[in-house]
Amino acid sequence: MKFKCARDGDNFLAPFQCDICHFRNLYQRDPSSDKAPDMMCLVAIRRATLDAFWARAATTVNGTRLYVKKLFSTGKQVYGLGDILPEMGPFNLQDDFGMRVAIITLHQSLSGGRYRPTLQYGTARKYRSAFSDVWGASTHTFTES
């Protein structure tokens, strides 16, 4: 089952939103089960989410999970604290996660490369770099003082 489901603690290291919520963020509507592109998008969203989770080593995830548990138990038992960590959601109804770029990159990574049947990581990540370059030149990087 490796890489097909999340592990306990993954949500402490990568922000999580369900597939339907990500879809709503991208399209501002619910997916339709009779539309093939909607179903393909949901599969890509799930893959991108799992890839984000599995980008961390199992020991890192488990270690973080154990320390979060200790934070809660110490905070509650010693100091009577209830809320220790920041809120984990809900998130805004917009693509704050970069899911658009993630699913496009995943799709492109499956296309043929020069030397292999799929793109190598170094080539596939250039899609994210291209997006970052455009973002840096956009109005989103400027703030009012």
C-alpha positions in Angstrom: 0.0 0.0 0.0 3.0 2.3 0.1 2.4 5.6 -1.7 -1.3 4.9 -2.0 -2.5 6.3 1.3 -1.3 8.9 3.9 0.5 8.0 7.1 -0.4 9.1 10.6 1.2 12.6 10.9 1.5 13.5 7.2 -1.0 16.3 7.8 1.4 17.9 10.3 4.1 18.3 7.5 2.0 19.1 4.4 -1.2 21.1 4.3 -4.2 18.8 3.6 -7.5 19.4 1.8 -9.8 16.8 0.4 -9.9 16.1 -3.3 -13.4 17.7 -3.7 -12.3 20.9 -1.9 -9.2 21.2 -4.2 -11.5 20.6 -7.2 -13.8 23.4 -6.0 -10.8 25.7 -5.5 -9.8 25.1 -9.2 -13.2 25.2 -10.9 -15.5 26.9 -8.4 -17.9 24.0 -8.8 -18.4 20.4 -7.8 -17.0 17.7 -10.0 -19.3 15.8 -12.3 -19.0 12.0 -12.4 -20.1 11.9 -16.0 -17.3 14.2 -17.2 -14.0 12.4 -17.9 -11.9 15.6 -17.4 -13.3 16.1 -13.9 -12.6 12.5 -12.9 -9.0 12.8 -14.4 -8.5 15.9 -12.4 -9.6 14.2 -9.2 -7.1 11.4 -9.8 -4.3 13.9 -10.4 -5.3 15.9 -7.2 -5.1 12.7 -5.2 -1.7 11.8 -6.7 -0.3 15.3 -6.0 -1.5 15.2 -2.4 0.0 11.8 -1.8 3.2 12.9 -3.5 3.4 15.9 -1.1 2.9 13.5 1.9 5.4 10.9 0.7 8.1 13.6 0.0 9.0 13.2 3.7 10.8 10.1 5.1 8.6 7.9 7.3 11.0 8.5 10.2 10.5 12.3 9.9 6.7 11.9 9.8 6.6 9.6 12.7 9.0 11.8 14.7 6.9 14.9 14.1 3.8 13.0 15.1 5.3 11.8 18.3 6.5 15.3 19.3 3.1 16.8 18.4 1.6 14.2 20.8 4.0 15.3 23.5 3.2 19.0 22.9 -0.5 18.3 23.5 0.0 16.0 26.5 2.5 18.3 28.2 0.5 21.4 27.4 -2.7 19.9 28.8 -1.3 18.0 31.8 1.3 20.5 33.0 -0.3 23.8 32.0 -3.9 23.1 31.4 -3.6 24.4 27.8 -6.1 23.2 25.2 -5.1 24.8 21.9 -1.4 24.6 21.3 -1.0 24.4 17.5 -2.4 26.7 14.9 -5.7 25.9 13.1 -5.3 23.3 10.4 -8.2 24.6 8.3 -10.6 25.3 6.8 -8.7 26.9 3.9 -9.9 29.7 1.6 -11.8 28.8 -1.6 -8.9 29.4 -3.9 -5.8 27.6 -5.1 -3.4 28.5 -2.3 -1.7 25.1 -2.5 -0.4 25.4 -6.1 -2.6 22.5 -7.2 -3.0 23.8 -10.7 0.8 23.6 -11.3 1.1 20.3 -9.5 -1.5 18.5 -11.6 -0.1 19.9 -14.8 3.4 18.9 -13.8 2.3 15.4 -13.0 0.5 15.1 -16.3 3.6 16.4 -18.2 5.9 14.1 -16.3 4.1 11.1 -17.9 5.0 12.2 -21.4 8.1 10.8 -23.0 11.5 12.3 -22.4 14.5 12.2 -24.6 16.2 9.2 -23.0 13.4 7.6 -21.0 9.7 6.8 -21.4 8.8 9.5 -18.9 10.3 12.8 -18.0 13.1 12.9 -15.5 12.6 14.9 -12.3 14.9 17.6 -13.3 12.9 18.3 -16.5 9.5 18.0 -14.9 10.3 20.4 -12.1 11.0 23.1 -14.7 7.2 23.6 -14.9 7.2 24.7 -11.3 10.2 26.9 -12.0 8.4 28.5 -15.0 5.4 29.2 -12.9 7.5 30.7 -10.1 9.3 33.0 -12.6 5.9 34.3 -13.9 4.6 34.7 -10.4 7.6 36.8 -9.5 6.9 39.1 -12.4 3.2 39.4 -11.6 1.2 41.8 -9.5 1.0 39.2 -6.7 4.6 40.0 -5.6 4.0 43.7 -5.0 2.5 44.8 -1.7 1.2 48.2 -0.7 2.8 50.0 2.2 
